[in-house]
Amino acid sequence: MRSFLLRSALKRGAIRSFSSESAPERKVAILGAAGGIGQPLALLMKLNPLVSTLSLYDIMGTPGVAADVSHINTRAQVAGFVGDDQLGDALKGADVVIIPAGVPRKPGMTRDDLFNINAGIVKGLCTAIAKHCPGALVNMISNPVNSTVPIAAEVFKKAGTYDEKKLFGVTTLDVVRAKTFYAGKAKVPVESVNVPVVGGHAGITILPLFSQATPATNALGAEDITALTKRTQDGGTEVVEAKAGKGSATLSMAYAGAVFADACLKGLNGVPDVVECSFVQSTVTELPFFASKVRLGKNGVEEVLGLGPLSDFEKEGLEALKPELKASIEKGIKFANEN
């Protein structure tokens, strides 16, 4: 019965449009695979038929996670790796590396409060990526993404392996939330909704472009758009508070991470017109990194797309987010260069 329900969910596109056709060999490595995001993400990537090898790494607990998901009757061969001495083997030959490693947010914490712990973790992992799989697409989930992506870029630059087309901050959860909240308020089927989300991945740096949402609606007034924007920006806090000290957004984040990784794999495999929002090196604004729609392809980023027409409310939001985003980017760069 459970198998039937899962297959039905997959057919309905709950894990969006994973191809069931024969696909090239692709290795995906998850760093932080035994954590709250890592475990459900490992499950979702095991269900993706584009993955032929699934490498699960963490500082503890991964042999159990790997044994568990390896019993699922899907294509991917699974292996678990533990500790620094096994990190190289976990990464060797990886096409996509997903990084949810680090500590989660707790009540009262901002993403920036996580910085001192997670910055060091990310720097160490990216040093290993530069050594063992320098050509992999790197999907950064570890918060604060506005700082950890610049840290990764600096690490790769120092190693001589940096390719701006292959480093992504995963902002897909902001898009997932914006779609869900918009559909609920506009009373349209959520499966058909698309909402670009630009800027960064924390608080006011998250800017959903509801003026570009499809299907368009006349049912939402200015107050509704303001409320939807704030709820999207505060989505992570909503979950942290609802879990009352026992975690942060892990399941929805794992889903969003799986959606973005799937898009990266499709791009690598030559599927045309794969477009997702992501926090990447950018010239869309004066900031060196910025989240906007990105076309994905065989080399990672094929094209960073512009913002398109903005409402006056969105133009104000764009100007308001820039100082905070700039400071977060600079904080990451400074950390990477001083430590």
N, C-alpha and C positions, 0 to 999 in steps of 0.2 A: 504493500500500500504506500509506504513512504517513497519507494522508488518511483511509483506511478506519479505521486504528487510532485516530486522533484522534476521528473521528466516533463510533466505538464507545465510547471513553472518555467522551465527552460524554453519550451516551445512558445510560451506566451511572451518570451523576451525579458523575463525577470533579470537574467544576466544577459545583457543586451546583445543580441544578434551575433553570438559566437558562431563562427563558421563550423559546419560539420564536415566540410569537404576535406580531402587530403591536403596537408599543409607541410611546409618545410620543417626540418628539425629546428626547434627553438628552445633554448635553455633560459629559464627565468630563475633568478635568485632572490630570495626574500631575506633581508637582514633585519633581525628582530622578530623572527617567525614564531617565537613561543609566547609573545605578548598578547595583549588584549586586541590589538588590530591584527597582528601577525597571524594568529591562529585562524580566524575566519577568512583572512585574505589567502592563506595557504589553501583552505578548503575551496574557495572560489577559483583560484588559479588551477587547482587540480581538476576542476570541472571544465576548464577551458580547453577545447580540443586543439587549439593552436600551440599549446605547450607540450613539448615532448620530454623535457627534463625539468624537474622542479627541485631546486636546491634550497633547503631551509636551514638558516643559520641563526644562532643566538648564543648568549653566554651560558645558558642552561636550558634544559627542558626540550631541546629540539629532537632528540632521538624518539621521544614519546609522540610528539606531534607528527613527525615523519612516519612512524610506524602506523599511527592512526589513519592519516589521510592516504597512505600508500595502499590501503585495502580497498579503496574506492575503485570501481571498475571503469576507469577512464584511461586515456592514452598516456599521460605523463608518468614517467618513472621518477620516484621520489627518493631523496637522500637527505639525511639530517647531519648537521655539522655543529660542533660545540667548541667555543673558546678560540683564542687568537691563533693557536697553532693550526687550526683547521679552516680558518677563514679563506686562505688562498685556494684551497681545494673547492670550497663552496663557490668561489667566484670564477674559477677558470672556465673559459668558454661561454660565459653568460652573454646572452643577447640583450636582456633587460634585467636591471637590478632595481628592486623596489626596497626603499628604506623606511620602514615604520619604527625603527629602533629608538629607544630613549624612554624617558619617563612621561606618563600622561599628566594632563591637567587635573588639578584638584580644586574644590570650591575655594573661591577667592583668588585663585592664581590666574594671571594673564598668560598668554603665550610667551610673553617676554620673560616672565618669571622662570620659565623653563630653560632660558638661554644658557646659563652657565653650565648646566648638566649636559644638555643635549648637544650643545656646540662642540664640546670635546669628543663626544661619541661619534658625531657625524664626521668630524675631522679625521679621526682614526679610521673609520670605515672607508672614507673616500681616498685616503692614502693607500689602502689595500686595493681598492678598485683601480686606481691609477697603475698599480703594479701588475695586477693579475687579469684584468679585463678592461683595458683602457678604451676599447671601442664600443663598450656596452652603452645602451640608453639607460640613463640613471633617473629614476622616478623618486623624488624626494617627498616623503610624507612627514618626516620628523619635524616637529615644531620648535621654534617659530620659523616657518617656511620662508618668510620674508628675509630672514638672516641666514638660515642653513643653506639655501641655494647659493648665495654669494660666498659662503664659506667653502662649499664644494668647488665652486669655480676657481677660487684662489688656490686651493689644494691641487687641483688639476693643472693650473697654470704653472705652479712651481715644479710639478712633475714633468711638464712638457707634453701633457696629454689632453689639454683642454680643447674641446670642440663644442662651441656654443649651441650646435644643433642637437646635441645629445644629452643636455642637462635640463630637467624639467622639475618645477615645483608643482606638486599635485594639488590643484585647487578645485578639482572636480566635485568635492563635497559641497562647495558653495553653489555650484550649478545645480546639483541634485536637490539641495534645499530650496533654491529659488524656483525651480520647476514645480516642486511639491506644493510650496506655499502659494504660488501664483495659481496653479490649477485649482486648489481648494477655494481660493477667494473668487476667482473668475468663473468657477463652476464649469470648467472644461475638462475633458479626459486627460489625465496627467501623461499618458503614454504619448500623446501628440504634442506636448508642450516643449518648447525650446526657449531658454533664456540665457543670453551671454552674461558672464560675470567677469569683470575686469578689475585691475588694480593689484591687490595683494591678497593675503590670506590671514587677516587678523582684523577684527573690529571694523573701524571706519575705512580701512584700506580695501575692504570687500565692497565692490560697487556693482550690484546687479543692474543690468540695462533693461528694465521692464518696458521701456518705450519700444524696444526691439523684439519683445516677446512674441512668439507665435504659438497658437493662433491669437491674433490681436483681439482685444475686447474693448467695448465702450463702458463696461460695467464697473470699472475701477476709477475712482476719483483721486485727486491729489493726496488726500489723507490716507487712502488705501495704499498708494504707492509708497508713501513715507513709512507706513507701518510695515509693509512687506519688506522694504529695504532694511529697516532696523531689525526685523526678525531674522532675515538672512544673515546679517552681520553678527547677530547675537546667538546664532544657532548652536554654536559649540557650548556657550554658557548655559543655554536652555537645557542641554543634555547633562552637563556637569552638575547643575543644581538638581535636576530630576533624579540623578543617581545618588544624590545625597552623600557625597564623599567616597563613593565606591567605584568611581571610574569616570571616563569621559566618552566621547563619541567613538566607539570602537566598531560596532557592526555597520553603521552607515558609512563610516570612513573606509572600512574594508571593502564594502560594495563599490564606493567611489574609486578606490584604488584599483579594483579589479576592472572597472569600466575603462579607466585611463590606460592601464597596462594592455588591455585588449586592443584599444585603439592604436597603441604603439606597435603591437605585434602585427596588426592588419597593415599598418603603414610599411613596416619592414618587409612584409610579404607582397607589397605592390598593389594593395587594394586602393583604388582611386578615391579622391575626395573624402579622406578621413579628417574631420575637423573637430577639435576639442579646445576648450580654454585651458591655458596653462601659464604658470609663472616662469618666464624665460628671459634670456638676454634679448633686449628689445630696443628699437629706436622709435617706437610708437609715441613715447613721451620723452622728456629730457632725462628721465631716470634710466639707469643702466639695466635694470630688470623690471619687468612689468607683466602682469597677466592679461592676456587677451586671446582671441581665437587664433589657433595655430593649425596650419595644414601639416599633417604628418605623412612621412614617406619613407623610402628605403634608407635614407640617411638621418632619420629623426625629423627635425624641423625642416620642412620644405619651404614654408612661407609663414611669416608672422603677419597676421591680418590686422588691418586698422580697426579703429573703434567704431566707425560708421557714425551716422547722425545721432547726436545726444539731445535729450530734453534739457531745458534750463536747470531742472532739479539735478540731473545727472552731471551737467557741466559744473555745477557748484560742488557736488560730491567729489568730482575728479580733482578739483583744485584743493579741496579740503584734505584729501587723503595723501597728497604728495609729500608734505613735510614729514609725516609719520613714517611713510614707506621709505623715504630717503634716509631717515635716521636708522631704520632697521637694517637696510642694505649696508650702510656705512659701518654699523656695529658689527655685522658679520665679517666684512672685509678687514676691519681693524683686528678682530679676534684672530682671524686666520694668519694675519701677518705678524702678530705679536706673540703668538703661542707656538 
